[in-house]
């Protein structure tokens, strides 16, 4: 069972978008058994599951902030959608279950400063500092030819964690979320730019670099 945690202390960073798109990729492209554990009381990932069409590969999930139940043992991938503003003690409980952490960061001064503080916090957790949990950072909702994006890119490249990709500010994510699907399940001709950007994220997730030794 592979456990992937999507996490950022700041709300509005696109955690649920990454969570649902990672889940839909592995369900559709890898024919894997995928389960979403939604720890965020906003319930965006759970709402996405509710509208997922039956003709697409099944993805199950649970409101993990309401129950102690976990994914079935025969699950291939557990994608965990962490809450925003999680405190150190609760953060440690969630992180201990993860093999891999994906952290989306938006191109804004507030988000960059929040990410810097959050990274300091998670480095205090033993399994992260000892490299037993792999962390990948994604620049999310970017407009490449802007000064603030270049500032974000420089910040992410200086981190000890892997800078694994950038995802543009695209309406494809809005349209797919409304339908309960991911961009990999949309007609390729309509999302080819988004699919190209996802390649580096997916390649990292599938590589040994993203998994504990």
Buried (B, 14 or more C-beta within 10 A) or exposed (E): BBBBBBBBBBEEBBBBBBBBBBBBBBBBEBEBBBBBBBBBEBBBBBBBBEEBEEEBBEBBBBBBBEEEEBBEEEBBBBBBBBBBEBEEEBBBEBBBBBBBBBBBBBBBEEBBEBBEEBBEBBEEBEBBEEEBBBBBBBBBBBEEEEEBBEBBBEBBEEBEBBBBBBBBEBEBBEBBBEBBBBBBBBEEEEBEEBBEBBEBBBEBBBEEEBBEE
